[in-house]
Amino acid sequence: MTRRRTIQAVLALVALGFALIPVFQANILAPGDTYYFTNWDRHSQALVLSKIEQDTTGEGSSRFGLVAANPDPDAPYSTFDGLRGGAVPASTSYSPYASSLGLQGWAFEGLYRAGCSTLNCLNTVESGVFSLVLVLFTTLLALAVRRSFGIVVLLSSLVSPWVVSSAHNLYWVPWTWLLPACAAAGVVLARTRRQRIVWIVMAGAATALKSTTGYEYLSTTTLLAASIPVLAMLLGRPVDRRTAFRRSAAVFASCVAGFLVVLIVHILVTGQGSFVAGADFVVHDALRRTHGSAALDSDPLVNASLKASLGAVLTRYIVGWSTALFAVGIGGPYPSLSIGTGGFWGLSVLAVGAVVLQLVREPVRGRRDLAVLVAGVAPALSWFVLAKSHSFTETNENYVLWYLICIPTLVWLLGSAVLRWLRPPEAEPERLGAAASR
């Protein structure tokens, strides 16, 4: 590709990123209804607004970037847009949210001070960053793995009630979930060893950035990044299995290192210099979100989550959907075009069935598809298993994890199988057959 064509392609992708902002900020495709879109985890987002409110009014300070307003954590919504005009907050005090460093709170406070002083403005900035990173991520997937795979990931995100509703959220900043995988794609596309090392380090830096905003979903974002070299080997890159897994392991190790750096800083900040005191709080907080004893917390919901069986949690996320899998609103009096609440279960059965049939008919291709399936399912499943308690309580948010790579993988596997069965047999490119057989 010439320099001119490269510049044109980059500009086109940036334009696409900006063009998609209304999807995530204004819900123009309406995969979820207006109430669902507007209120998706507004309680967590209030932690950011409370931080801005506290610093604007001068009511105390915090070592962390997120705080909770008292007595009503959601009170900042009622006066936020009027703070610059002198509106008096209803909050009487603020409590630090010590479960993460809260970098997003500091970042959005900086934007607020720079003039972006309404909630709509802050949400729009967040939607814009997410849109651009999503386009970058799917483009890199198209280049490193396969073009059709990248397209499926992009389209799945645009018609997902969960992705669209979360994209503008100031607490979750979901574009940070995709950055480690973008770096992993850079590892695959790198032409020299030096470039590859730089991208591996970038994967760790991206994970560190994500960790400063919260530890939720870290197993998913790490395995998503580590899966990219493997998917590239299976679907697009003529490299041997050993090389692909070595790159995957390097990305995984870098992500873990990035997380550990932030964790140590968080422990020291929490303990005000005392590693032991900080570690005690962080470990307790982690156990109550994962597999700790029910005696760790007196809150009835948290207590129930710690007692819940892993099977009950997984069942909820596989067959307990309350939203459509995909939906597009066409406006007016007409209902949305959607794949309903049983869509995920049905898609999973069909995709797994297609892989099994492929194993019987074409074992080499079937083994490749099975490996793709495992690589696609593992990232989301890891969080549901490792963070069992969090997954039990946070069912208003965690379904979004399926869309990061799992659902697009199921759609791609099913679609590619159907297309192969509908058209006359053709020779698969030799490099794919060789990659699959190694």
Secondary structure by P-SEA (a helix, b strand, c coil): ccaaaaaaaaaaaaaaaaaacccccccccccccaaaaaccaaaaaaaaaaaaaaaaaccccccccccccccccccccccccccccccccccccccccccccaaaaaaaaaaaaaccccaaaaaaaaaaaaaaaaaaaaaaaaacccaaaaaaaaaaaaacaaaaaaccccccccccccaaaaaaaaaaacccaaaaaaaaaaaaaaaaaaaaacccaaaaaaaaaaaaaaaaaaccccccaaaaaaaaaaaaaaaaaaaaaaaaaaaaaaacccaaaaaaaaaaaaaaaccccccccccaaaaaaaaccaaaaaaaaacccccccbbbbccccccccccccaaaaaaaaaaaaaaaaaaaccaaaaaaaaaaaaaaaaaaaaaaacaaaaaacccccccccccccaaaaaaaaaaaaaaaaacccccccaaaaaaaac
